[in-house]
Amino acid sequence: MLMSTTPTFEGKRIREYHGIVSGDAIIGVNIFRDLFARVRDIIGGRAAGYEKALQEAKTAALADMADAAREKGANAVVGIDLDYETVGDSMLMVAASGTAVTVE
């Protein structure tokens, strides 16, 4: 599955549009990850636990979106947008959306 944040693929022609597709992932963040992130906030540095959780959520959301595109008969998704949100106190959500297309 080809995927791009741009509206087209250089050197490829969009033959058919299949509509909007999306994928969502919500990942819980445990108390230890939250505690270490707060310590990092005080002393500085990157919060590796949160970064890993965000990467996992992004990968899952993009995979769900690609599955939805395949179900519509597409071989690519263009115009992808990723949104990140917090849900409650300990959940991270990533939403991916784009347009399913067939390219040649």
Secondary structure, 3 states (H helix, E strand, C coil): CEECCCCCCCCCCEEEEEEEEEEEEEEECCHHHHHHHHHHHHHCCCCHHHHHHHHHHHHHHHHHHHHHHHHCCCCEEEEEEEEEEEECCCEEEEEEEEEEEEEC
